[in-house]
Amino acid sequence: MRYVCAYVLAVMGGNAKPDVPDIKKILDSVGIDCDDKKAAMVVEACSGHKVDDLIHEAPAKKEESEEEDEDMGFSLFE
């Protein structure tokens, strides 16, 4: 996730096509070691796409259903 965030920060900062050194520079600035392979995977996956489009294409967060007392085998109010 940190590599994707660094990529998005670079784009928001005006860099239309961030590369591995850009991601590394952002992560290094906050004391995070950068794995060049992971950064390269993010750059490759995101290149040729607009960040806004990637965000809108992402699957929506699945809503978690509430557990009922019966499912848990006890009730707080009994």
C-alpha positions in Angstrom: 0.0 0.0 0.0 2.8 2.4 0.8 4.1 2.1 -2.8 0.7 2.9 -4.3 0.4 5.9 -1.9 3.8 7.2 -2.9 2.8 6.8 -6.6 -0.4 8.8 -6.0 1.5 11.5 -4.0 3.9 11.9 -6.9 1.0 12.3 -9.4 -0.7 14.8 -7.1 2.5 16.7 -6.9 2.5 17.2 -10.6 4.6 14.2 -11.9 2.4 12.7 -14.6 4.6 9.6 -14.9 6.3 8.7 -11.7 9.1 6.1 -11.8 10.9 4.0 -9.3 13.3 6.7 -8.2 10.4 9.1 -7.6 8.6 6.5 -5.4 11.9 5.8 -3.6 12.5 9.5 -2.9 9.1 9.9 -1.4 9.4 6.8 0.8 12.9 7.7 1.9 11.8 11.2 2.9 9.6 9.6 5.6 12.1 7.0 6.7 10.7 4.0 4.8 13.0 1.6 3.0 12.0 1.1 -0.6 11.9 -2.3 -2.3 12.7 -1.5 -5.9 10.9 -4.6 -7.2 7.6 -3.7 -5.4 7.9 -0.1 -6.6 8.5 -1.3 -10.2 5.4 -3.5 -10.0 3.3 -0.4 -9.0 4.8 1.7 -11.7 4.2 -1.0 -14.3 0.6 -1.6 -13.1 -0.3 2.1 -13.1 1.6 3.3 -16.2 -0.8 4.3 -19.0 -3.7 4.8 -16.6 -5.0 7.9 -14.9 -5.0 7.6 -11.1 -8.6 8.9 -10.9 -9.7 6.2 -13.3 -7.9 3.5 -11.3 -9.6 4.7 -8.1 -13.0 4.6 -9.6 -12.5 1.2 -11.1 -11.5 -0.3 -7.7 -14.0 -2.6 -6.3 -16.2 -1.1 -3.6 -15.5 -2.1 0.0 -17.6 -5.1 0.9 -20.1 -4.3 3.7 -19.7 -6.4 6.7 -22.9 -7.9 8.1 -23.6 -7.5 11.7 -23.4 -10.6 13.8 -26.6 -11.5 15.6 -26.6 -12.7 19.2 -28.1 -16.0 18.1 -25.1 -16.6 15.8 -22.7 -16.2 18.7 -24.5 -18.5 21.1 -25.2 -16.0 23.8 -27.0 -12.7 24.4 -25.8 -9.8 26.4 -29.3 -9.0 27.7 -30.5 -12.5 28.7 
